[in-house]
Amino acid sequence: MGTCNEKLTNPTLDQYKSLLSMAEYKKIPIVSLEQAVEPLVSLMPIIQTYVQLVKRKCLNPADGLTSDESGSIMLYSIIWQPVDQCLYSVLNSILLSLNENKLQSWMLYLKLLFSALIHLPSNHATVYLGSKLNLSKYYEMDDIIFWWDLPLCTISIKCLQREESFEKKEVQTTFTIKCNTVKNIQKHCYFQSDNFLLFLPATKFQVIKCSNQADDHSCFISLREVESSFLLHSSDEAQLNLREQIALNVFQRCWLRFKNFGIQSSTSNNHYQNSALEHRIIKNENSWTTDLDRQNLTDRDMKVIVKYAIIRNRCKRIRLRNNHFTSHGISILSDGLYNNTTLTSLDLRNNQISDLGVQFLALPIIHSTIEALNLESNYITADGAVYLAQIIQDSRTLTELYLSNNNLGDRGVKYLANALGGDKTNTQEQTNHNVSNLK
């Protein structure tokens, strides 16, 4: 694209940090791309079509990103018609306006997108960006500015000049920007010919040149990066103190997170009953195994499972394969697992617990007697692998962990390899199927 937003706004850094600070940012769950755009479907219904196209091209992403992370960048790079209604344009207008109400619908997608960009290498490069407006009156020599949106830049001014938006008779501004932390997203663009780069919001620049061309009313502005985005400053901090993060009251903290995003779960209905499920569990009260595979169960049913299978029957093995549990149902399960000393096997294969579900499970699993944990096909990425690694390190009983058909990526494999004390190649082979003999 190579063009910037035409309307210049001036939010403050404090305003921006209040909405995108790491303290709040870390509370937002990492979800799949499909889940991340779900709150946006009412705003742009066509986005679901583009998500399907993107996911087909993100099977083996570069740079150690997961398919969802790469897909979030790819989706951002597609400029569809009408341009003012595409994701790139709509999101940047909201980032510039800092409309908190409008921004809330975007937070799941922003978390996924920023997570992807933060893990890409930062580069020193000169990039170019254009606008249809003459913006010289907003920039003076030596001014310090913050760039608030997420611009798609190009590394070649020739590419910029070829943009259709640069018509000969239009007033225009060309930015030449010397960056220290620009991200090259070419390997994650839908079209291979797109050679886009971008820097994160709230990157700080100094104006080092500003000139006008009298003959065609064009303007040339040169900027130099003097400080990277606060999102990058805190990326290392986000990896620290993991043990303390897990030791927090995860259920309470993440329940607030759901409320903040307006995600109302039907599990809050205290009057919900599933008599058939209750009868099925009670009927097998003399068995050590509770088999609830393929029962079309949802998060609403988890309270019944905890009450009758875990607390009343004190079963040793629970099979919950091929149901419809999400991270919210897992939050209820994890609450029921605290201080449990009976359960030795938990099978959650083929659900949708995501990274947030793994975070919910981390502390209860560490302090439980569970020996075998099956999390295959659950939309877990490298962010969830951080908590899996902590489980491996701290659990006294876990010996089998099944993780195939997730999206751990190279980063996730590295976390597990470090936890196992083994090499990455061996761990990659193991995570394609399972990780066994942990102790």
C-alpha positions in Angstrom: 0.0 0.0 0.0 2.7 2.5 1.1 0.2 5.2 2.0 -0.6 6.7 5.3 -3.8 8.0 6.8 -4.8 11.4 5.5 -6.3 12.8 8.6 -3.6 13.7 11.2 -4.6 13.4 14.8 -2.7 13.9 18.0 -3.5 11.5 20.8 -1.1 11.5 23.7 1.2 8.7 24.6 -0.5 8.3 28.0 -3.9 7.9 26.2 -2.4 5.2 23.9 -0.7 3.4 26.8 -3.9 3.4 28.8 -5.5 1.3 26.0 -2.6 -0.8 24.8 -0.4 -0.9 27.9 1.4 -4.2 28.6 -0.5 -4.6 31.9 -3.7 -4.8 30.0 -2.2 -6.3 26.9 -1.0 -9.4 28.8 -4.6 -10.0 30.0 -5.9 -10.5 26.4 -6.0 -14.1 25.3 -4.3 -15.4 22.2 -6.9 -17.1 20.1 -7.1 -18.5 16.6 -7.5 -16.1 13.7 -11.1 -17.2 13.2 -11.9 -16.3 16.8 -9.9 -13.1 16.7 -12.1 -11.7 13.8 -15.4 -12.9 15.1 -16.2 -9.6 16.8 -15.5 -7.8 13.5 -17.9 -9.8 11.3 -20.8 -7.4 12.0 -18.5 -4.5 10.9 -17.2 -6.2 7.8 -18.9 -9.5 6.9 -16.5 -10.1 4.0 -13.7 -10.6 6.4 -14.7 -14.3 6.9 -14.0 -14.9 3.2 -10.5 -13.4 3.4 -9.7 -15.4 6.6 -10.5 -18.6 4.7 -8.2 -17.5 1.8 -5.4 -16.5 4.2 -5.5 -19.7 6.2 -5.0 -21.8 3.1 -1.7 -20.0 2.5 -0.4 -20.1 6.0 0.2 -23.8 6.4 4.0 -23.5 6.8 4.7 -19.9 7.9 8.2 -18.4 8.0 10.0 -16.8 10.9 8.8 -19.3 13.5 5.3 -17.9 13.5 2.2 -19.9 14.0 -0.3 -20.1 11.1 -2.7 -17.9 13.0 0.0 -15.3 13.7 1.2 -15.3 10.1 -2.5 -15.2 9.0 -3.1 -12.1 11.0 -0.3 -10.3 9.2 -1.5 -11.6 5.8 -5.0 -10.5 6.5 -3.8 -7.0 7.4 -1.7 -6.7 4.2 -4.7 -7.4 1.8 -6.2 -4.1 0.5 -9.6 -4.9 -0.8 -12.2 -2.7 -2.4 -13.6 -0.3 -1.4 -10.3 0.7 0.2 -11.9 2.7 3.0 -13.8 -0.4 4.1 -10.9 -2.8 4.2 -9.4 -4.0 7.4 -6.2 -2.0 7.0 -8.0 1.3 6.6 -10.7 0.8 9.2 -8.3 -0.4 11.9 -5.9 2.5 11.3 -8.6 5.1 11.5 -9.6 3.6 14.9 -6.0 3.5 16.1 -5.7 7.2 15.2 -9.0 8.2 16.9 -8.4 6.1 20.0 -12.1 5.5 20.3 -12.2 3.1 23.2 -15.6 1.7 22.4 -14.7 0.9 18.8 -11.3 -0.4 19.8 -12.7 -3.1 22.1 -14.0 -5.1 19.2 -10.5 -5.2 17.7 -8.5 -6.2 20.8 -8.4 -10.0 20.1 -7.2 -9.4 16.6 -4.7 -6.7 17.8 -3.3 -9.1 20.4 -2.7 -11.8 17.7 -1.3 -9.3 15.2 1.0 -7.6 17.7 2.2 -11.0 19.0 3.2 -11.9 15.5 5.0 -8.6 14.8 6.8 -8.6 18.1 8.3 -12.0 17.3 9.6 -10.9 13.8 13.2 -9.6 13.7 13.6 -5.8 14.0 15.5 -4.3 11.2 17.5 -1.1 10.5 16.2 0.2 7.2 15.0 3.3 5.3 11.4 3.0 4.3 9.0 5.1 2.3 5.4 6.1 3.0 3.0 8.4 1.1 -0.1 10.5 1.6 -2.5 12.2 -0.8 -2.4 15.3 1.3 0.4 17.9 1.8 1.2 17.4 5.5 4.1 19.8 5.7 2.3 22.2 8.1 2.2 19.5 10.7 5.9 18.8 10.7 8.8 21.2 11.6 12.5 20.5 11.8 13.6 18.7 15.0 10.0 18.1 16.1 9.5 14.9 18.1 6.5 12.9 17.0 4.8 9.6 17.8 3.4 7.6 14.9 0.1 6.2 16.1 -1.2 3.8 13.4 0.3 0.8 11.8 1.4 1.9 8.3 2.4 -0.4 5.4 5.6 1.0 4.1 7.8 0.1 1.1 11.6 -0.2 0.9 11.7 1.4 -2.6 10.6 4.8 -3.5 9.9 3.6 -7.0 7.3 1.3 -5.7 5.7 4.2 -3.9 5.6 6.2 -7.0 3.8 3.4 -8.8 1.0 3.4 -6.4 -2.3 4.3 -8.0 -3.0 6.8 -5.2 -0.1 9.0 -6.4 -1.8 10.8 -9.4 0.2 13.5 -11.0 -2.2 16.4 -10.2 -2.7 15.5 -6.6 -1.0 17.2 -3.7 1.1 14.6 -1.9 3.6 13.9 0.8 6.4 11.5 0.7 7.9 10.3 3.9 11.5 9.0 4.1 11.8 7.2 7.4 15.0 5.8 8.9 13.9 3.0 11.2 15.7 0.9 13.8 12.8 -1.5 14.6 10.9 -1.9 11.3 9.4 -5.3 10.6 9.7 -6.9 7.2 6.4 -8.8 6.5 7.0 -9.8 2.9 7.1 -13.5 3.8 3.7 -13.1 5.4 1.9 -11.1 2.6 -0.8 -12.7 0.6 0.7 -11.5 -2.7 4.4 -12.4 -3.1 5.0 -9.1 -5.0 4.1 -7.1 -1.9 7.3 -6.0 -0.3 5.8 -4.4 2.8 7.4 -3.3 6.0 5.8 -1.7 9.1 6.6 -0.4 12.5 4.5 -0.7 15.6 2.2 2.0 16.9 3.7 4.7 19.2 7.1 4.5 17.6 8.9 7.8 18.3 10.5 9.8 15.5 12.4 13.1 15.0 11.8 15.3 11.9 15.2 15.8 10.2 14.0 17.4 7.0 10.9 19.0 5.6 10.6 20.6 2.1 8.0 21.7 -0.4 8.2 21.5 -4.1 6.6 24.7 -5.5 6.0 23.3 -9.0 3.7 20.4 -8.1 2.9 21.3 -4.4 4.4 18.1 -3.2 6.1 17.7 0.1 9.1 15.6 1.3 9.5 14.8 4.9 12.4 12.8 6.5 12.0 11.2 9.9 14.5 9.3 12.1 13.4 6.8 14.7 14.6 7.8 18.2 12.7 5.3 20.3 10.9 2.1 19.5 7.3 1.4 20.5 6.6 0.7 24.1 5.1 -2.6 23.0 8.6 -3.7 22.0 10.1 -2.4 25.2 7.8 -4.7 27.2 8.1 -7.8 25.0 11.0 -9.2 27.0 9.3 -8.3 30.3 6.3 -10.3 29.2 8.5 -13.5 29.2 9.8 -12.9 32.7 8.3 -13.9 36.0 6.3 -16.7 34.4 6.0 -18.6 37.6 4.5 -15.6 39.3 2.1 -15.1 36.4 0.8 -18.7 36.7 0.6 -18.5 40.4 -1.9 -15.6 40.2 -5.6 -16.5 40.7 -5.9 -17.3 37.0 -9.6 -18.0 37.1 -10.5 -14.7 38.6 -8.2 -12.7 36.5 -9.3 -14.2 33.2 -13.0 -14.0 34.1 -12.5 -10.3 34.3 -10.9 -10.4 30.9 -14.0 -12.0 29.5 -16.2 -9.4 31.0 -14.0 -6.6 29.6 -14.5 -7.9 26.1 -18.2 -8.3 26.5 -18.0 -12.1 26.0 -20.9 -13.4 27.9 -20.9 -17.2 28.4 -24.1 -19.2 28.9 -22.3 -21.0 31.7 -23.3 -18.2 34.0 -26.9 -19.6 33.9 -27.2 -21.3 37.3 -30.5 -22.9 36.2 -29.0 -25.0 33.4 -29.4 -28.7 33.8 -28.4 -31.7 31.7 -30.2 -34.6 33.3 -29.0 -37.1 30.6 -25.4 -36.2 31.4 -25.9 -36.4 35.2 -27.5 -39.9 34.8 -24.7 -41.1 32.5 -22.0 -40.1 35.0 -23.9 -41.4 38.1 -24.6 -44.7 36.4 -20.8 -45.3 36.2 -20.0 -44.2 39.7 -18.3 -47.6 40.4 -16.0 -47.2 37.4 -12.7 -45.4 37.7 -13.2 -44.0 34.1 -15.7 -41.5 33.0 -16.1 -41.6 29.2 -17.9 -38.6 27.7 -16.4 -38.7 24.2 -18.5 -37.3 21.4 -21.4 -36.3 23.6 -21.8 -32.8 21.9 -21.0 -31.2 25.3 -20.4 -27.5 25.7 -19.0 -25.2 28.3 -22.4 -25.2 30.1 -21.9 -28.9 30.9 -18.6 -28.6 32.6 -20.1 -27.7 36.0 -22.0 -31.0 35.9 -18.8 -32.9 35.0 -16.9 -31.3 37.9 -19.7 -31.9 40.4 -20.5 -35.5 39.6 -17.3 -37.0 37.9 -14.6 -35.2 39.8 -16.0 -34.4 43.2 -18.7 -37.1 43.7 -17.3 -40.1 41.8 -13.7 -39.2 42.4 -12.8 -40.9 39.1 -9.3 -41.5 38.0 -9.7 -41.0 34.3 -11.9 -38.6 32.3 -12.3 -38.7 28.6 -13.8 -35.6 27.0 -12.7 -36.0 23.4 -14.5 -34.5 20.4 -16.8 -32.1 22.3 -17.1 -28.3 22.1 -15.3 -27.0 25.2 -13.6 -23.7 25.0 -11.3 -21.9 27.4 -14.3 -20.8 29.5 -15.3 -24.4 30.2 -11.7 -25.2 31.0 -11.7 -22.4 33.6 -14.5 -24.2 35.4 -12.7 -27.5 35.1 -9.5 -26.0 36.4 -11.3 -24.6 39.4 -12.6 -28.1 40.1 -9.1 -29.7 39.8 -7.6 -27.7 42.7 -6.6 -30.0 45.5 -7.7 -33.0 43.6 -5.6 -36.1 44.4 -7.5 -38.8 42.5 -7.5 -37.9 38.8 -4.5 -39.4 36.9 -5.6 -39.0 33.3 -7.4 -36.1 31.5 -8.2 -36.4 27.8 -9.4 -33.2 26.1 -8.5 -34.1 22.5 -10.4 -32.3 19.7 -11.9 -29.3 21.6 -11.1 -25.6 21.3 -9.4 -24.7 24.6 -6.8 -22.4 23.0 -3.8 -20.8 24.8 -6.1 -19.3 27.4 -7.4 -22.8 28.3 -3.8 -24.0 28.8 -3.1 -21.0 31.0 -6.2 -21.9 33.1 -5.0 -25.5 33.5 -1.3 -24.7 34.3 -1.5 -24.3 38.1 -4.1 -27.0 38.8 -2.1 -29.5 36.7 1.1 -28.7 38.4 -0.4 -29.4 41.8 -2.5 -32.4 40.8 -1.7 -36.1 40.5 -2.4 -36.2 36.8 0.0 -38.5 34.9 -1.4 -38.3 31.4 -2.7 -35.1 29.7 -4.0 -35.1 26.1 -4.4 -31.7 24.5 -4.2 -32.7 20.8 -6.1 -30.5 18.3 -6.9 -27.6 20.6 -5.7 -24.5 18.7 -2.7 -24.1 21.0 0.1 -21.8 19.8 3.6 -20.8 21.0 2.0 -18.6 23.7 0.3 -21.7 25.2 3.5 -23.6 25.0 5.0 -21.2 27.5 2.6 -22.6 30.1 3.0 -26.2 28.9 6.7 -25.8 29.5 6.1 -24.6 33.0 3.8 -27.7 33.6 6.6 -30.0 32.4 9.1 -28.4 34.7 7.0 -28.2 37.8 4.6 -31.2 37.7 5.7 -34.0 40.0 3.5 -36.6 38.4 3.0 -35.9 34.7 4.7 -38.4 32.4 2.7 -38.2 29.2 1.7 -35.1 27.3 0.0 -35.3 23.9 0.1 -32.2 21.7 -0.2 -33.2 18.0 -2.3 -31.1 15.6 -1.7 -27.8 17.3 0.3 -24.8 16.0 3.2 -24.5 18.4 5.7 -23.3 15.7 9.4 -23.1 16.3 9.1 -20.9 19.3 6.7 -23.3 21.0 9.0 -26.2 20.3 11.9 -24.3 21.8 10.0 -23.7 25.0 9.3 -27.4 25.3 12.8 -28.3 24.4 14.2 -26.1 27.1 11.7 -27.6 29.6 12.7 -31.1 28.7 16.4 -30.3 28.6 16.6 -32.0 25.2 17.5 -30.8 21.7 15.0 -29.0 19.4 15.0 -31.6 16.7 14.0 -34.4 19.0 11.4 -32.3 20.6 9.9 -31.3 17.2 9.6 -35.0 16.4 8.0 -35.7 19.7 5.5 -32.8 19.5 4.2 -34.1 16.2 2.8 -37.0 18.2 3.3 -36.7 22.0 5.8 -36.0 24.7 6.2 -39.0 26.9 8.6 -40.2 29.7 8.8 -36.6 31.0 10.3 -37.7 34.3 
